[in-house]
Amino acid sequence: MIGLPHDTEPITTSGVIALLNLHRQIDGLESQAAGGRLTVVQRANLIDLLSLRGQLLSCIADIERAATLAKQLVGDAPTEGLAFLTRARTRAAFHHFAEALADLSVAERLGSERTALEAECAVIFQALGRYDAALVLRQNAVKHQPDFATLGALAGLQAERGKIAEAEGLFRESRRRYRGVSPFPLALLDFQRGLMWLEQGELHTARAWFSAAQSRVPGYVPALGHLAEVEAALGEYESAINRLRPLSVSSDPEYAGLLAGLLSKTGQRDEAGQWRSKAAARYDELVARHPDAFADHAAEFWLTIGADVKKARKLAWQNLIIRQTPRAYALVNLAALASTSH
């Protein structure tokens, strides 16, 4: 049974206010950090907040800044497990999975809490396509503490494994157990639920959950981008284009690429070419700086509006070497099919 948002929604702080507060928190901590007045815990908190803002706003500079600060933290506090745990998260964000796992091993030796370590290991195993290993950790976490976070994490894993009915039940139960006031965790959960239904081709259900995430946090860029993707799939091109325009100046080239594709489809070829060029240049820049992290989306871009199958195939294989997920295999297959048709 497909669940949809309903009237008994959890009550949280306004997403607009929460984002403003997030900016203020980061600015305040950055100011204190410049004066050398932060503890290890506060520095780790700043890194996590930057990573969160980067995720919500598709701001790559925030995620890069978090990685830089995490590296400095390990250098300054080499006997603190929290420093290595924090750096592991930032390394995983850029798909440096072996290095992230090494950091978690050090954090374990330094006495970091096992629950936190296993949660981070599960994230990495899932990203690598090692679903069985991730599943053991996620199920163990739910067994010991069945709360919003553990149930939501297991829901996301089951969704990626194609266990849709089980995932839907877990999403529903996770949402029911939310006890916080921040809108961010719920928005992130609803976004994952939208991705699951988009992958299943259930466009209207996907739209409902992306809308729920965006309503919860109006500035949530990935939710807005996927809403535009759903609108385009439903033939609502004008609405999708209008939604994408303000996103396309983002540091993440995905939105410029999507906009270029839609403009081309609707006959607006000159403007489409401009956005395609911007996306292409940005993908080249990001792949040069963070090859592991951007090979996936860059390959998809070059397979579609980028129209460079040779480049796409190279990047698709590069991505598959790093992570053996169903999406990675599908991307390689699409690139191979495109190669034979050229």
C-alpha positions in Angstrom: 0.0 0.0 0.0 1.4 3.4 -1.0 1.5 5.9 1.9 1.0 9.6 1.3 1.4 12.7 3.5 -1.8 13.3 5.4 -3.3 15.7 7.9 -1.6 14.3 11.1 1.8 15.7 10.1 4.5 16.0 12.7 4.8 19.6 13.8 8.3 21.1 13.4 9.9 24.5 13.3 9.4 26.6 10.1 11.9 25.4 7.4 12.6 29.0 6.5 13.5 29.9 10.1 15.4 26.7 10.5 17.6 27.5 7.5 18.2 31.0 8.8 19.2 29.5 12.1 21.5 27.0 10.4 23.3 29.9 8.6 23.7 31.8 11.9 25.0 28.7 13.7 27.6 28.1 11.0 28.6 31.8 10.9 28.9 31.9 14.7 31.0 28.8 14.9 33.2 29.9 11.9 33.9 33.1 13.7 34.9 31.3 16.9 37.0 28.9 15.0 38.9 31.7 13.4 39.9 32.8 16.9 40.8 29.3 17.9 38.1 29.1 20.6 36.3 25.9 19.6 36.6 22.6 21.4 36.9 19.3 19.4 33.2 18.7 19.9 32.3 22.2 18.6 34.6 21.8 15.6 33.0 18.5 14.8 29.6 20.1 15.1 30.6 22.9 12.7 31.7 20.2 10.2 28.4 18.3 10.5 26.4 21.6 10.1 28.4 22.5 6.9 27.8 19.1 5.5 24.0 19.3 6.3 23.7 22.8 4.6 25.7 21.5 1.6 23.3 18.6 1.3 20.2 20.7 1.7 21.3 23.5 -0.7 23.4 21.4 -3.1 26.3 23.6 -2.1 29.5 21.8 -3.0 31.7 24.5 -1.4 30.1 23.7 2.0 31.0 20.0 1.6 34.5 20.9 0.5 34.9 23.2 3.4 33.7 20.5 5.8 36.3 18.1 4.4 39.1 20.7 4.8 38.1 21.4 8.4 37.8 17.6 9.2 41.4 17.1 7.9 42.6 19.9 10.1 40.7 18.5 13.1 42.5 15.1 12.8 45.8 16.9 12.5 45.1 18.9 15.7 43.4 16.1 17.7 45.1 12.9 16.6 44.0 11.1 19.8 40.3 11.9 19.6 38.1 9.3 18.1 35.5 12.0 17.2 38.0 13.6 14.9 38.4 10.5 12.9 34.7 9.7 12.9 34.0 13.2 11.6 36.6 12.9 8.9 35.2 9.5 7.8 31.9 11.2 7.1 33.5 13.9 4.9 35.6 11.3 3.1 32.6 9.2 2.4 30.8 12.3 1.0 33.4 12.4 -1.8 33.3 8.6 -2.2 36.7 8.0 -0.6 35.3 4.9 0.9 38.5 3.0 1.7 40.0 6.0 3.5 36.7 6.5 5.4 36.7 2.9 6.6 40.3 3.3 7.7 39.3 6.4 9.7 36.5 4.4 11.4 39.0 1.7 12.4 41.1 4.4 14.1 38.1 5.9 15.7 37.2 2.4 17.1 40.7 2.0 18.5 40.4 5.4 20.2 37.2 4.4 21.9 34.4 5.9 19.8 30.9 4.7 20.5 30.1 1.4 18.6 26.6 2.5 17.6 27.9 5.6 15.8 30.7 3.6 14.1 28.3 0.9 12.9 25.9 3.6 11.5 28.7 5.1 9.5 30.0 1.7 8.3 26.4 0.9 7.1 26.3 4.2 5.1 29.6 3.3 3.4 28.6 -0.4 2.7 25.3 0.8 1.2 27.1 3.3 -1.0 29.5 0.5 -2.2 26.6 -1.8 -3.0 27.6 -4.2 -0.2 23.9 -4.5 0.8 24.2 -7.7 2.9 26.8 -6.2 5.2 24.8 -2.9 5.5 21.6 -4.9 6.2 23.2 -6.7 9.2 24.2 -3.4 10.7 20.9 -1.6 10.0 18.8 -4.5 11.4 21.0 -4.8 14.5 20.6 -1.0 15.1 16.8 -1.3 14.8 16.8 -4.3 17.1 18.6 -2.4 19.8 17.0 1.0 19.4 14.0 1.2 17.0 13.7 4.9 16.7 13.3 7.5 13.9 16.9 7.4 12.8 17.5 3.6 12.8 14.1 2.9 11.1 14.6 5.6 8.5 18.1 4.3 7.7 16.8 0.8 7.3 14.0 2.1 5.1 16.4 3.8 2.8 18.5 0.6 2.5 15.5 -1.6 1.8 14.3 0.9 -0.8 17.6 0.7 -2.6 17.5 -3.1 -2.4 14.1 -3.1 -4.1 12.2 -4.3 -1.1 9.5 -1.6 -1.6 6.7 -2.9 0.6 9.1 -3.4 3.5 10.7 0.0 2.9 7.3 1.8 2.8 6.3 0.3 6.1 9.6 1.3 7.7 9.3 4.9 6.3 5.9 5.1 7.8 7.0 3.9 11.2 10.1 6.0 11.2 8.0 9.1 10.5 5.5 8.1 13.2 8.3 8.0 15.8 9.8 11.4 15.1 10.0 13.4 18.3 12.2 16.4 17.2 11.3 19.9 16.2 13.9 20.4 13.5 12.3 20.1 10.0 15.6 18.8 8.4 15.5 15.1 9.4 11.9 14.7 8.2 12.6 16.5 5.0 15.6 14.3 4.3 13.4 11.2 5.1 10.6 12.3 2.8 13.0 13.0 0.0 14.4 9.4 0.3 10.8 8.1 0.1 10.2 10.2 -3.0 13.3 8.8 -4.6 12.1 5.3 -4.0 8.8 5.9 -5.7 10.4 7.8 -8.6 12.6 4.8 -9.2 9.4 2.6 -9.3 7.8 5.0 -11.8 5.1 6.0 -9.4 5.3 9.7 -10.5 2.4 11.1 -8.5 3.4 9.4 -5.3 7.0 10.6 -5.8 5.7 14.1 -6.4 3.8 14.0 -3.1 6.8 13.1 -1.1 9.2 15.5 -2.8 6.5 18.2 -2.2 6.3 17.2 1.4 10.1 17.5 1.7 10.1 20.9 -0.1 7.1 22.2 2.0 8.9 21.2 5.2 12.1 23.0 4.0 11.2 25.4 1.2 14.9 25.9 0.2 15.6 22.2 -0.1 17.3 22.2 -3.5 17.4 18.5 -4.4 13.7 18.2 -3.6 13.0 21.1 -5.9 15.1 19.5 -8.6 13.4 16.2 -8.4 10.0 17.9 -8.4 11.0 19.4 -11.7 12.1 16.0 -12.9 8.7 14.5 -12.1 6.9 17.4 -13.7 8.9 16.9 -16.9 8.2 13.2 -16.9 4.4 14.1 -16.6 4.8 16.4 -19.6 4.5 19.6 -17.5 7.5 21.2 -19.2 6.8 24.9 -18.6 6.4 24.3 -14.8 9.6 22.1 -14.7 11.6 24.7 -16.6 10.4 27.5 -14.3 11.3 25.5 -11.3 14.8 24.7 -12.6 15.8 28.2 -13.7 16.7 29.4 -10.2 18.4 26.1 -9.3 20.6 26.1 -12.4 23.0 28.8 -11.0 23.8 26.3 -8.2 27.4 25.0 -7.9 25.9 21.5 -8.7 25.7 21.2 -12.5 22.9 18.6 -12.4 20.3 21.3 -12.5 21.8 23.2 -15.4 22.0 19.9 -17.3 18.4 19.1 -16.6 17.4 22.6 -17.7 19.4 22.3 -20.9 17.7 19.0 -21.7 14.2 20.4 -21.2 14.9 23.6 -23.2 16.2 21.5 -26.0 13.1 19.3 -25.9 10.8 22.3 -26.1 12.7 23.8 -29.0 14.6 26.5 -27.1 17.9 25.4 -28.6 20.0 28.5 -28.2 19.4 28.8 -24.5 19.7 25.1 -24.1 23.2 25.3 -25.6 24.2 27.9 -23.1 23.1 25.9 -20.1 24.6 22.7 -21.6 28.0 24.5 -21.9 27.8 25.7 -18.3 27.0 22.2 -17.1 29.7 20.6 -19.2 32.4 23.0 -17.9 31.3 22.5 -14.3 31.2 18.7 -14.6 34.7 18.7 -16.1 35.9 20.9 -13.2 34.3 18.7 -10.5 35.5 15.5 -12.1 39.0 16.8 -12.1 38.8 17.8 -8.4 36.6 14.9 -7.1 36.7 12.1 -9.7 35.2 9.5 -7.5 32.3 11.6 -6.3 31.1 13.0 -9.6 31.8 10.2 -12.1 28.2 8.9 -11.7 26.3 12.1 -12.5 28.8 13.3 -15.1 28.4 10.0 -17.0 24.7 10.5 -17.0 25.1 14.0 -18.3 27.4 13.0 -21.1 25.1 10.2 -22.1 22.1 12.6 -22.5 22.3 16.3 -23.2 26.1 16.3 -23.1 26.2 13.9 -26.1 29.6 12.5 -25.6 29.3 8.7 -25.4 33.0 8.0 -25.2 33.4 10.3 -22.2 30.2 8.8 -20.6 31.4 5.3 -21.0 34.8 6.0 -19.4 33.1 7.7 -16.4 30.5 5.0 -16.0 33.2 2.3 -15.8 35.1 4.5 -13.3 32.0 4.7 -11.2 31.4 1.0 -11.3 35.0 0.2 -10.2 34.3 2.3 -7.1 30.8 1.1 -6.2 28.9 -2.0 -7.4 25.4 -0.7 -7.1 22.4 -1.5 -9.4 22.5 2.1 -10.6 26.3 1.8 -11.4 25.7 -1.4 -13.4 22.7 0.2 -15.2 24.8 3.2 -16.2 27.6 1.0 -17.7 24.9 -0.9 -19.6 23.4 2.3 -21.0 26.8 3.6 -22.0 27.5 0.3 -23.8 24.2 0.4 -25.6 24.8 4.0 -26.6 28.3 3.1 -27.9 26.9 0.4 -30.2 24.4 2.8 -31.7 27.0 5.4 -32.7 
